[in-house]
Amino acid sequence: SENKDSMEVGNMLEEKGLIRDAKMFYIQEMLSDYKGMITEGSYELNTAMTVEEMLATICSSAEATEEIE
């Protein structure tokens, strides 16, 4: 399910020290324009990025696909 995916991503980002709280990431993803758009892949993220910027990066493939259709 998409919920599990964003929670898993949040946990991974928290483990890597990129975000402070996986639950907050999950909530921000659910309330954002990127809800359910997280795509698998390798991404370059850093601690200077906001959650919104991270979401924009990890959802960019889905966004591009959506524009084409």
PDB file of N, CA, C, O and CB in Angstrom:
ATOM      1  N   SER A   1       0.838  -1.204   0.000  1.00  0.00           N
ATOM      2  CA  SER A   1       0.000   0.000   0.000  1.00  0.00           C
ATOM      3  C   SER A   1       0.870   1.250   0.000  1.00  0.00           C
ATOM      4  O   SER A   1       2.016   1.204   0.446  1.00  0.00           O
ATOM      5  CB  SER A   1      -0.946   0.008   1.221  1.00  0.00           C
ATOM      6  N   GLU A   2       0.347   2.352  -0.487  1.00  0.00           N
ATOM      7  CA  GLU A   2       1.133   3.579  -0.566  1.00  0.00           C
ATOM      8  C   GLU A   2       1.516   4.087   0.824  1.00  0.00           C
ATOM      9  O   GLU A   2       2.590   4.666   0.993  1.00  0.00           O
ATOM     10  CB  GLU A   2       0.356   4.656  -1.322  1.00  0.00           C
ATOM     11  N   ASN A   3       0.653   3.879   1.820  1.00  0.00           N
ATOM     12  CA  ASN A   3       0.950   4.320   3.181  1.00  0.00           C
ATOM     13  C   ASN A   3       2.201   3.650   3.710  1.00  0.00           C
ATOM     14  O   ASN A   3       3.076   4.300   4.281  1.00  0.00           O
ATOM     15  CB  ASN A   3      -0.226   4.032   4.105  1.00  0.00           C
ATOM     16  N   LYS A   4       2.275   2.349   3.515  1.00  0.00           N
ATOM     17  CA  LYS A   4       3.432   1.591   3.973  1.00  0.00           C
ATOM     18  C   LYS A   4       4.691   2.094   3.278  1.00  0.00           C
ATOM     19  O   LYS A   4       5.742   2.215   3.908  1.00  0.00           O
ATOM     20  CB  LYS A   4       3.235   0.084   3.713  1.00  0.00           C
ATOM     21  N   ASP A   5       4.592   2.384   1.991  1.00  0.00           N
ATOM     22  CA  ASP A   5       5.747   2.852   1.245  1.00  0.00           C
ATOM     23  C   ASP A   5       6.305   4.151   1.823  1.00  0.00           C
ATOM     24  O   ASP A   5       7.511   4.257   2.044  1.00  0.00           O
ATOM     25  CB  ASP A   5       5.380   3.047  -0.213  1.00  0.00           C
ATOM     26  N   SER A   6       5.455   5.130   2.069  1.00  0.00           N
ATOM     27  CA  SER A   6       5.947   6.408   2.581  1.00  0.00           C
ATOM     28  C   SER A   6       6.473   6.257   4.002  1.00  0.00           C
ATOM     29  O   SER A   6       7.412   6.955   4.384  1.00  0.00           O
ATOM     30  CB  SER A   6       4.839   7.467   2.538  1.00  0.00           C
ATOM     31  N   MET A   7       5.887   5.357   4.796  1.00  0.00           N
ATOM     32  CA  MET A   7       6.389   5.116   6.145  1.00  0.00           C
ATOM     33  C   MET A   7       7.746   4.423   6.071  1.00  0.00           C
ATOM     34  O   MET A   7       8.658   4.750   6.831  1.00  0.00           O
ATOM     35  CB  MET A   7       5.386   4.264   6.963  1.00  0.00           C
ATOM     36  N   GLU A   8       7.877   3.462   5.149  1.00  0.00           N
ATOM     37  CA  GLU A   8       9.165   2.774   4.963  1.00  0.00           C
ATOM     38  C   GLU A   8      10.246   3.762   4.528  1.00  0.00           C
ATOM     39  O   GLU A   8      11.367   3.730   5.037  1.00  0.00           O
ATOM     40  CB  GLU A   8       9.031   1.639   3.918  1.00  0.00           C
ATOM     41  N   VAL A   9       9.906   4.631   3.595  1.00  0.00           N
ATOM     42  CA  VAL A   9      10.857   5.645   3.128  1.00  0.00           C
ATOM     43  C   VAL A   9      11.228   6.562   4.289  1.00  0.00           C
ATOM     44  O   VAL A   9      12.400   6.890   4.477  1.00  0.00           O
ATOM     45  CB  VAL A   9      10.261   6.470   1.947  1.00  0.00           C
ATOM     46  N   GLY A  10      10.236   6.970   5.060  1.00  0.00           N
ATOM     47  CA  GLY A  10      10.493   7.817   6.230  1.00  0.00           C
ATOM     48  C   GLY A  10      11.441   7.149   7.211  1.00  0.00           C
ATOM     49  O   GLY A  10      12.369   7.781   7.716  1.00  0.00           O
ATOM     50  N   ASN A  11      11.206   5.871   7.480  1.00  0.00           N
ATOM     51  CA  ASN A  11      12.091   5.127   8.388  1.00  0.00           C
ATOM     52  C   ASN A  11      13.515   5.072   7.845  1.00  0.00           C
ATOM     53  O   ASN A  11      14.482   5.235   8.588  1.00  0.00           O
ATOM     54  CB  ASN A  11      11.560   3.701   8.610  1.00  0.00           C
ATOM     55  N   MET A  12      13.629   4.840   6.542  1.00  0.00           N
ATOM     56  CA  MET A  12      14.947   4.766   5.917  1.00  0.00           C
ATOM     57  C   MET A  12      15.671   6.119   6.013  1.00  0.00           C
ATOM     58  O   MET A  12      16.858   6.177   6.333  1.00  0.00           O
ATOM     59  CB  MET A  12      14.815   4.330   4.439  1.00  0.00           C
ATOM     60  N   LEU A  13      14.942   7.191   5.734  1.00  0.00           N
ATOM     61  CA  LEU A  13      15.543   8.529   5.806  1.00  0.00           C
ATOM     62  C   LEU A  13      15.958   8.865   7.236  1.00  0.00           C
ATOM     63  O   LEU A  13      16.995   9.489   7.461  1.00  0.00           O
ATOM     64  CB  LEU A  13      14.560   9.591   5.280  1.00  0.00           C
ATOM     65  N   GLU A  14      15.131   8.442   8.206  1.00  0.00           N
ATOM     66  CA  GLU A  14      15.460   8.692   9.616  1.00  0.00           C
ATOM     67  C   GLU A  14      16.708   7.900  10.018  1.00  0.00           C
ATOM     68  O   GLU A  14      17.598   8.434  10.682  1.00  0.00           O
ATOM     69  CB  GLU A  14      14.263   8.313  10.533  1.00  0.00           C
ATOM     70  N   GLU A  15      16.771   6.627   9.614  1.00  0.00           N
ATOM     71  CA  GLU A  15      17.941   5.789   9.925  1.00  0.00           C
ATOM     72  C   GLU A  15      19.224   6.383   9.357  1.00  0.00           C
ATOM     73  O   GLU A  15      20.286   6.289   9.972  1.00  0.00           O
ATOM     74  CB  GLU A  15      17.742   4.373   9.377  1.00  0.00           C
ATOM     75  N   LYS A  16      19.119   6.994   8.182  1.00  0.00           N
ATOM     76  CA  LYS A  16      20.298   7.585   7.536  1.00  0.00           C
ATOM     77  C   LYS A  16      20.596   8.985   8.073  1.00  0.00           C
ATOM     78  O   LYS A  16      21.580   9.607   7.672  1.00  0.00           O
ATOM     79  CB  LYS A  16      20.094   7.645   6.021  1.00  0.00           C
ATOM     80  N   GLY A  17      19.754   9.480   8.974  1.00  0.00           N
ATOM     81  CA  GLY A  17      20.002  10.785   9.578  1.00  0.00           C
ATOM     82  C   GLY A  17      19.595  11.957   8.711  1.00  0.00           C
ATOM     83  O   GLY A  17      19.992  13.091   8.980  1.00  0.00           O
ATOM     84  N   LEU A  18      18.800  11.704   7.664  1.00  0.00           N
ATOM     85  CA  LEU A  18      18.377  12.785   6.768  1.00  0.00           C
ATOM     86  C   LEU A  18      17.176  13.550   7.310  1.00  0.00           C
ATOM     87  O   LEU A  18      17.001  14.732   7.010  1.00  0.00           O
ATOM     88  CB  LEU A  18      18.045  12.225   5.397  1.00  0.00           C
ATOM     89  N   ILE A  19      16.351  12.880   8.105  1.00  0.00           N
ATOM     90  CA  ILE A  19      15.207  13.536   8.749  1.00  0.00           C
ATOM     91  C   ILE A  19      15.192  13.135  10.215  1.00  0.00           C
ATOM     92  O   ILE A  19      15.810  12.141  10.596  1.00  0.00           O
ATOM     93  CB  ILE A  19      13.854  13.154   8.048  1.00  0.00           C
ATOM     94  N   ARG A  20      14.485  13.907  11.044  1.00  0.00           N
ATOM     95  CA  ARG A  20      14.441  13.618  12.469  1.00  0.00           C
ATOM     96  C   ARG A  20      13.347  12.625  12.841  1.00  0.00           C
ATOM     97  O   ARG A  20      13.496  11.866  13.798  1.00  0.00           O
ATOM     98  CB  ARG A  20      14.245  14.891  13.236  1.00  0.00           C
ATOM     99  N   ASP A  21      12.254  12.628  12.093  1.00  0.00           N
ATOM    100  CA  ASP A  21      11.090  11.849  12.523  1.00  0.00           C
ATOM    101  C   ASP A  21      10.348  11.243  11.330  1.00  0.00           C
ATOM    102  O   ASP A  21       9.772  11.960  10.512  1.00  0.00           O
ATOM    103  CB  ASP A  21      10.135  12.730  13.338  1.00  0.00           C
ATOM    104  N   ALA A  22      10.373   9.920  11.245  1.00  0.00           N
ATOM    105  CA  ALA A  22       9.715   9.218  10.135  1.00  0.00           C
ATOM    106  C   ALA A  22       8.209   9.474  10.119  1.00  0.00           C
ATOM    107  O   ALA A  22       7.615   9.587   9.047  1.00  0.00           O
ATOM    108  CB  ALA A  22       9.983   7.713  10.227  1.00  0.00           C
ATOM    109  N   LYS A  23       7.588   9.565  11.289  1.00  0.00           N
ATOM    110  CA  LYS A  23       6.136   9.797  11.344  1.00  0.00           C
ATOM    111  C   LYS A  23       5.779  11.163  10.778  1.00  0.00           C
ATOM    112  O   LYS A  23       4.774  11.312  10.084  1.00  0.00           O
ATOM    113  CB  LYS A  23       5.625   9.681  12.788  1.00  0.00           C
ATOM    114  N   MET A  24       6.608  12.158  11.078  1.00  0.00           N
ATOM    115  CA  MET A  24       6.365  13.499  10.538  1.00  0.00           C
ATOM    116  C   MET A  24       6.523  13.500   9.013  1.00  0.00           C
ATOM    117  O   MET A  24       5.770  14.170   8.307  1.00  0.00           O
ATOM    118  CB  MET A  24       7.333  14.526  11.179  1.00  0.00           C
ATOM    119  N   PHE A  25       7.504  12.745   8.512  1.00  0.00           N
ATOM    120  CA  PHE A  25       7.689  12.621   7.068  1.00  0.00           C
ATOM    121  C   PHE A  25       6.437  12.018   6.444  1.00  0.00           C
ATOM    122  O   PHE A  25       5.939  12.501   5.427  1.00  0.00           O
ATOM    123  CB  PHE A  25       8.934  11.754   6.741  1.00  0.00           C
ATOM    124  N   TYR A  26       5.935  10.956   7.068  1.00  0.00           N
ATOM    125  CA  TYR A  26       4.728  10.274   6.589  1.00  0.00           C
ATOM    126  C   TYR A  26       3.547  11.250   6.534  1.00  0.00           C
ATOM    127  O   TYR A  26       2.826  11.300   5.537  1.00  0.00           O
ATOM    128  CB  TYR A  26       4.386   9.068   7.502  1.00  0.00           C
ATOM    129  N   ILE A  27       3.356  12.008   7.587  1.00  0.00           N
ATOM    130  CA  ILE A  27       2.247  12.971   7.647  1.00  0.00           C
ATOM    131  C   ILE A  27       2.426  14.049   6.579  1.00  0.00           C
ATOM    132  O   ILE A  27       1.474  14.408   5.885  1.00  0.00           O
ATOM    133  CB  ILE A  27       2.156  13.620   9.056  1.00  0.00           C
ATOM    134  N   GLN A  28       3.654  14.563   6.449  1.00  0.00           N
ATOM    135  CA  GLN A  28       3.902  15.598   5.436  1.00  0.00           C
ATOM    136  C   GLN A  28       3.651  15.059   4.029  1.00  0.00           C
ATOM    137  O   GLN A  28       3.121  15.766   3.171  1.00  0.00           O
ATOM    138  CB  GLN A  28       5.345  16.126   5.549  1.00  0.00           C
ATOM    139  N   GLU A  29       4.038  13.799   3.797  1.00  0.00           N
ATOM    140  CA  GLU A  29       3.811  13.194   2.482  1.00  0.00           C
ATOM    141  C   GLU A  29       2.318  13.058   2.224  1.00  0.00           C
ATOM    142  O   GLU A  29       1.851  13.341   1.121  1.00  0.00           O
ATOM    143  CB  GLU A  29       4.502  11.814   2.384  1.00  0.00           C
ATOM    144  N   MET A  30       1.564  12.626   3.235  1.00  0.00           N
ATOM    145  CA  MET A  30       0.115  12.437   3.087  1.00  0.00           C
ATOM    146  C   MET A  30      -0.602  13.752   2.788  1.00  0.00           C
ATOM    147  O   MET A  30      -1.605  13.765   2.074  1.00  0.00           O
ATOM    148  CB  MET A  30      -0.467  11.810   4.354  1.00  0.00           C
ATOM    149  N   LEU A  31      -0.095  14.846   3.326  1.00  0.00           N
ATOM    150  CA  LEU A  31      -0.738  16.151   3.154  1.00  0.00           C
ATOM    151  C   LEU A  31      -0.199  16.933   1.954  1.00  0.00           C
ATOM    152  O   LEU A  31      -0.715  17.998   1.615  1.00  0.00           O
ATOM    153  CB  LEU A  31      -0.561  16.973   4.409  1.00  0.00           C
ATOM    154  N   SER A  32       0.841  16.394   1.318  1.00  0.00           N
ATOM    155  CA  SER A  32       1.489  17.130   0.228  1.00  0.00           C
ATOM    156  C   SER A  32       0.859  16.815  -1.131  1.00  0.00           C
ATOM    157  O   SER A  32       0.002  15.939  -1.254  1.00  0.00           O
ATOM    158  CB  SER A  32       2.982  16.805   0.192  1.00  0.00           C
ATOM    159  N   ASP A  33       1.307  17.549  -2.132  1.00  0.00           N
ATOM    160  CA  ASP A  33       0.892  17.290  -3.513  1.00  0.00           C
ATOM    161  C   ASP A  33       1.502  15.993  -4.033  1.00  0.00           C
ATOM    162  O   ASP A  33       1.116  15.498  -5.091  1.00  0.00           O
ATOM    163  CB  ASP A  33       1.291  18.459  -4.422  1.00  0.00           C
ATOM    164  N   TYR A  34       2.456  15.448  -3.282  1.00  0.00           N
ATOM    165  CA  TYR A  34       3.172  14.240  -3.719  1.00  0.00           C
ATOM    166  C   TYR A  34       2.585  12.962  -3.140  1.00  0.00           C
ATOM    167  O   TYR A  34       3.183  11.895  -3.283  1.00  0.00           O
ATOM    168  CB  TYR A  34       4.630  14.337  -3.334  1.00  0.00           C
ATOM    169  N   LYS A  35       1.439  13.041  -2.497  1.00  0.00           N
ATOM    170  CA  LYS A  35       0.829  11.876  -1.846  1.00  0.00           C
ATOM    171  C   LYS A  35       0.738  10.685  -2.803  1.00  0.00           C
ATOM    172  O   LYS A  35       0.159  10.774  -3.886  1.00  0.00           O
ATOM    173  CB  LYS A  35      -0.569  12.233  -1.320  1.00  0.00           C
ATOM    174  N   GLY A  36       1.332   9.561  -2.364  1.00  0.00           N
ATOM    175  CA  GLY A  36       1.264   8.334  -3.146  1.00  0.00           C
ATOM    176  C   GLY A  36       2.126   8.320  -4.393  1.00  0.00           C
ATOM    177  O   GLY A  36       1.965   7.443  -5.241  1.00  0.00           O
ATOM    178  N   MET A  37       3.040   9.273  -4.524  1.00  0.00           N
ATOM    179  CA  MET A  37       3.842   9.378  -5.747  1.00  0.00           C
ATOM    180  C   MET A  37       5.300   8.976  -5.564  1.00  0.00           C
ATOM    181  O   MET A  37       6.100   9.148  -6.483  1.00  0.00           O
ATOM    182  CB  MET A  37       3.784  10.779  -6.264  1.00  0.00           C
ATOM    183  N   ILE A  38       5.664   8.446  -4.400  1.00  0.00           N
ATOM    184  CA  ILE A  38       7.050   8.053  -4.166  1.00  0.00           C
ATOM    185  C   ILE A  38       7.422   6.934  -5.128  1.00  0.00           C
ATOM    186  O   ILE A  38       6.702   5.943  -5.253  1.00  0.00           O
ATOM    187  CB  ILE A  38       7.265   7.606  -2.695  1.00  0.00           C
ATOM    188  N   THR A  39       8.553   7.102  -5.807  1.00  0.00           N
ATOM    189  CA  THR A  39       9.009   6.103  -6.762  1.00  0.00           C
ATOM    190  C   THR A  39      10.302   5.473  -6.264  1.00  0.00           C
ATOM    191  O   THR A  39      11.118   6.123  -5.611  1.00  0.00           O
ATOM    192  CB  THR A  39       9.209   6.728  -8.158  1.00  0.00           C
ATOM    193  N   GLU A  40      10.471   4.189  -6.588  1.00  0.00           N
ATOM    194  CA  GLU A  40      11.689   3.491  -6.190  1.00  0.00           C
ATOM    195  C   GLU A  40      12.852   3.981  -7.024  1.00  0.00           C
ATOM    196  O   GLU A  40      12.687   4.377  -8.178  1.00  0.00           O
ATOM    197  CB  GLU A  40      11.526   1.967  -6.333  1.00  0.00           C
ATOM    198  N   GLY A  41      14.038   3.949  -6.424  1.00  0.00           N
ATOM    199  CA  GLY A  41      15.232   4.356  -7.151  1.00  0.00           C
ATOM    200  C   GLY A  41      16.296   4.848  -6.203  1.00  0.00           C
ATOM    201  O   GLY A  41      16.127   4.821  -4.984  1.00  0.00           O
ATOM    202  N   SER A  42      17.383   5.294  -6.770  1.00  0.00           N
ATOM    203  CA  SER A  42      18.477   5.863  -5.984  1.00  0.00           C
ATOM    204  C   SER A  42      18.416   7.373  -6.130  1.00  0.00           C
ATOM    205  O   SER A  42      18.290   7.900  -7.235  1.00  0.00           O
ATOM    206  CB  SER A  42      19.871   5.306  -6.442  1.00  0.00           C
ATOM    207  N   TYR A  43      18.505   8.056  -5.008  1.00  0.00           N
ATOM    208  CA  TYR A  43      18.390   9.512  -5.016  1.00  0.00           C
ATOM    209  C   TYR A  43      19.516  10.134  -4.218  1.00  0.00           C
ATOM    210  O   TYR A  43      19.994   9.559  -3.240  1.00  0.00           O
ATOM    211  CB  TYR A  43      17.035   9.954  -4.454  1.00  0.00           C
ATOM    212  N   GLU A  44      19.930  11.305  -4.639  1.00  0.00           N
ATOM    213  CA  GLU A  44      20.918  12.052  -3.879  1.00  0.00           C
ATOM    214  C   GLU A  44      20.177  13.052  -3.004  1.00  0.00           C
ATOM    215  O   GLU A  44      19.646  14.053  -3.485  1.00  0.00           O
ATOM    216  CB  GLU A  44      21.942  12.767  -4.818  1.00  0.00           C
ATOM    217  N   LEU A  45      20.155  12.757  -1.708  1.00  0.00           N
ATOM    218  CA  LEU A  45      19.500  13.625  -0.742  1.00  0.00           C
ATOM    219  C   LEU A  45      20.549  14.065   0.270  1.00  0.00           C
ATOM    220  O   LEU A  45      21.543  13.373   0.489  1.00  0.00           O
ATOM    221  CB  LEU A  45      18.297  12.903  -0.042  1.00  0.00           C
ATOM    222  N   ASN A  46      20.319  15.219   0.883  1.00  0.00           N
ATOM    223  CA  ASN A  46      21.229  15.637   1.947  1.00  0.00           C
ATOM    224  C   ASN A  46      20.475  16.347   3.055  1.00  0.00           C
ATOM    225  O   ASN A  46      19.312  16.719   2.898  1.00  0.00           O
ATOM    226  CB  ASN A  46      22.324  16.545   1.394  1.00  0.00           C
ATOM    227  N   THR A  47      21.157  16.529   4.177  1.00  0.00           N
ATOM    228  CA  THR A  47      20.517  17.089   5.370  1.00  0.00           C
ATOM    229  C   THR A  47      20.133  18.549   5.206  1.00  0.00           C
ATOM    230  O   THR A  47      19.357  19.072   6.006  1.00  0.00           O
ATOM    231  CB  THR A  47      21.430  16.945   6.556  1.00  0.00           C
ATOM    232  N   ALA A  48      20.661  19.221   4.185  1.00  0.00           N
ATOM    233  CA  ALA A  48      20.301  20.625   3.951  1.00  0.00           C
ATOM    234  C   ALA A  48      18.927  20.748   3.291  1.00  0.00           C
ATOM    235  O   ALA A  48      18.334  21.827   3.279  1.00  0.00           O
ATOM    236  CB  ALA A  48      21.363  21.306   3.075  1.00  0.00           C
ATOM    237  N   MET A  49      18.425  19.644   2.744  1.00  0.00           N
ATOM    238  CA  MET A  49      17.136  19.663   2.049  1.00  0.00           C
ATOM    239  C   MET A  49      15.976  19.645   3.045  1.00  0.00           C
ATOM    240  O   MET A  49      16.064  19.035   4.111  1.00  0.00           O
ATOM    241  CB  MET A  49      17.028  18.466   1.091  1.00  0.00           C
ATOM    242  N   THR A  50      14.898  20.318   2.681  1.00  0.00           N
ATOM    243  CA  THR A  50      13.674  20.238   3.474  1.00  0.00           C
ATOM    244  C   THR A  50      12.938  18.961   3.079  1.00  0.00           C
ATOM    245  O   THR A  50      13.250  18.358   2.053  1.00  0.00           O
ATOM    246  CB  THR A  50      12.769  21.505   3.262  1.00  0.00           C
ATOM    247  N   VAL A  51      11.970  18.550   3.880  1.00  0.00           N
ATOM    248  CA  VAL A  51      11.166  17.373   3.547  1.00  0.00           C
ATOM    249  C   VAL A  51      10.482  17.587   2.204  1.00  0.00           C
ATOM    250  O   VAL A  51      10.398  16.662   1.396  1.00  0.00           O
ATOM    251  CB  VAL A  51      10.115  17.085   4.653  1.00  0.00           C
ATOM    252  N   GLU A  52       9.997  18.787   1.962  1.00  0.00           N
ATOM    253  CA  GLU A  52       9.337  19.113   0.691  1.00  0.00           C
ATOM    254  C   GLU A  52      10.288  18.903  -0.488  1.00  0.00           C
ATOM    255  O   GLU A  52       9.893  18.369  -1.525  1.00  0.00           O
ATOM    256  CB  GLU A  52       8.828  20.569   0.707  1.00  0.00           C
ATOM    257  N   GLU A  53      11.544  19.327  -0.323  1.00  0.00           N
ATOM    258  CA  GLU A  53      12.538  19.153  -1.391  1.00  0.00           C
ATOM    259  C   GLU A  53      12.851  17.670  -1.596  1.00  0.00           C
ATOM    260  O   GLU A  53      13.019  17.218  -2.729  1.00  0.00           O
ATOM    261  CB  GLU A  53      13.836  19.931  -1.059  1.00  0.00           C
ATOM    262  N   MET A  54      12.929  16.913  -0.494  1.00  0.00           N
ATOM    263  CA  MET A  54      13.167  15.475  -0.604  1.00  0.00           C
ATOM    264  C   MET A  54      12.003  14.796  -1.326  1.00  0.00           C
ATOM    265  O   MET A  54      12.213  13.940  -2.185  1.00  0.00           O
ATOM    266  CB  MET A  54      13.369  14.851   0.795  1.00  0.00           C
ATOM    267  N   LEU A  55      10.789  15.178  -0.977  1.00  0.00           N
ATOM    268  CA  LEU A  55       9.608  14.617  -1.646  1.00  0.00           C
ATOM    269  C   LEU A  55       9.631  14.949  -3.141  1.00  0.00           C
ATOM    270  O   LEU A  55       9.327  14.097  -3.976  1.00  0.00           O
ATOM    271  CB  LEU A  55       8.306  15.156  -0.997  1.00  0.00           C
ATOM    272  N   ALA A  56       9.989  16.180  -3.467  1.00  0.00           N
ATOM    273  CA  ALA A  56      10.052  16.579  -4.874  1.00  0.00           C
ATOM    274  C   ALA A  56      11.061  15.715  -5.624  1.00  0.00           C
ATOM    275  O   ALA A  56      10.838  15.355  -6.779  1.00  0.00           O
ATOM    276  CB  ALA A  56      10.425  18.073  -5.002  1.00  0.00           C
ATOM    277  N   THR A  57      12.172  15.384  -4.963  1.00  0.00           N
ATOM    278  CA  THR A  57      13.212  14.571  -5.593  1.00  0.00           C
ATOM    279  C   THR A  57      12.765  13.124  -5.754  1.00  0.00           C
ATOM    280  O   THR A  57      12.904  12.548  -6.834  1.00  0.00           O
ATOM    281  CB  THR A  57      14.498  14.631  -4.775  1.00  0.00           C
ATOM    282  N   ILE A  58      12.233  12.535  -4.693  1.00  0.00           N
ATOM    283  CA  ILE A  58      11.883  11.102  -4.762  1.00  0.00           C
ATOM    284  C   ILE A  58      10.559  10.850  -5.478  1.00  0.00           C
ATOM    285  O   ILE A  58      10.190   9.700  -5.716  1.00  0.00           O
ATOM    286  CB  ILE A  58      11.813  10.517  -3.360  1.00  0.00           C
ATOM    287  N   CYS A  59       9.856  11.902  -5.814  1.00  0.00           N
ATOM    288  CA  CYS A  59       8.597  11.754  -6.550  1.00  0.00           C
ATOM    289  C   CYS A  59       8.728  12.267  -7.978  1.00  0.00           C
ATOM    290  O   CYS A  59       7.754  12.237  -8.730  1.00  0.00           O
ATOM    291  CB  CYS A  59       7.468  12.496  -5.831  1.00  0.00           C
ATOM    292  N   SER A  60       9.898  12.733  -8.364  1.00  0.00           N
ATOM    293  CA  SER A  60      10.067  13.376  -9.670  1.00  0.00           C
ATOM    294  C   SER A  60       9.779  12.450 -10.842  1.00  0.00           C
ATOM    295  O   SER A  60       9.238  12.892 -11.856  1.00  0.00           O
ATOM    296  CB  SER A  60      11.462  13.907  -9.795  1.00  0.00           C
ATOM    297  N   SER A  61      10.131  11.172 -10.721  1.00  0.00           N
ATOM    298  CA  SER A  61       9.868  10.221 -11.806  1.00  0.00           C
ATOM    299  C   SER A  61       8.372  10.074 -12.048  1.00  0.00           C
ATOM    300  O   SER A  61       7.923  10.067 -13.194  1.00  0.00           O
ATOM    301  CB  SER A  61      10.486   8.853 -11.485  1.00  0.00           C
ATOM    302  N   ALA A  62       7.607   9.956 -10.978  1.00  0.00           N
ATOM    303  CA  ALA A  62       6.155   9.812 -11.091  1.00  0.00           C
ATOM    304  C   ALA A  62       5.562  11.072 -11.716  1.00  0.00           C
ATOM    305  O   ALA A  62       4.658  11.000 -12.549  1.00  0.00           O
ATOM    306  CB  ALA A  62       5.514   9.539  -9.701  1.00  0.00           C
ATOM    307  N   GLU A  63       6.083  12.223 -11.303  1.00  0.00           N
ATOM    308  CA  GLU A  63       5.590  13.485 -11.831  1.00  0.00           C
ATOM    309  C   GLU A  63       5.833  13.567 -13.335  1.00  0.00           C
ATOM    310  O   GLU A  63       4.952  13.985 -14.086  1.00  0.00           O
ATOM    311  CB  GLU A  63       6.259  14.665 -11.115  1.00  0.00           C
ATOM    312  N   ALA A  64       7.016  13.171 -13.769  1.00  0.00           N
ATOM    313  CA  ALA A  64       7.354  13.199 -15.194  1.00  0.00           C
ATOM    314  C   ALA A  64       6.447  12.260 -15.980  1.00  0.00           C
ATOM    315  O   ALA A  64       5.980  12.602 -17.066  1.00  0.00           O
ATOM    316  CB  ALA A  64       8.828  12.815 -15.408  1.00  0.00           C
ATOM    317  N   THR A  65       6.203  11.083 -15.430  1.00  0.00           N
ATOM    318  CA  THR A  65       5.331  10.108 -16.068  1.00  0.00           C
ATOM    319  C   THR A  65       3.923  10.681 -16.205  1.00  0.00           C
ATOM    320  O   THR A  65       3.273  10.518 -17.238  1.00  0.00           O
ATOM    321  CB  THR A  65       5.307   8.791 -15.265  1.00  0.00           C
ATOM    322  N   GLU A  66       3.464  11.350 -15.157  1.00  0.00           N
ATOM    323  CA  GLU A  66       2.129  11.912 -15.160  1.00  0.00           C
ATOM    324  C   GLU A  66       1.976  12.971 -16.242  1.00  0.00           C
ATOM    325  O   GLU A  66       0.935  13.052 -16.894  1.00  0.00           O
ATOM    326  CB  GLU A  66       1.807  12.501 -13.804  1.00  0.00           C
ATOM    327  N   GLU A  67       3.012  13.783 -16.435  1.00  0.00           N
ATOM    328  CA  GLU A  67       2.952  14.846 -17.437  1.00  0.00           C
ATOM    329  C   GLU A  67       2.836  14.281 -18.849  1.00  0.00           C
ATOM    330  O   GLU A  67       2.161  14.862 -19.698  1.00  0.00           O
ATOM    331  CB  GLU A  67       4.186  15.735 -17.335  1.00  0.00           C
ATOM    332  N   ILE A  68       3.488  13.156 -19.098  1.00  0.00           N
ATOM    333  CA  ILE A  68       3.482  12.540 -20.424  1.00  0.00           C
ATOM    334  C   ILE A  68       2.102  11.996 -20.771  1.00  0.00           C
ATOM    335  O   ILE A  68       1.656  12.111 -21.913  1.00  0.00           O
ATOM    336  CB  ILE A  68       4.520  11.418 -20.495  1.00  0.00           C
ATOM    337  N   GLU A  69       1.433  11.410 -19.799  1.00  0.00           N
ATOM    338  CA  GLU A  69       0.148  10.746 -20.068  1.00  0.00           C
ATOM    339  C   GLU A  69      -0.960  11.715 -20.423  1.00  0.00           C
ATOM    340  O   GLU A  69      -2.090  11.296 -20.673  1.00  0.00           O
ATOM    341  CB  GLU A  69      -0.273   9.937 -18.874  1.00  0.00           C
TER     342      GLU A  69
END
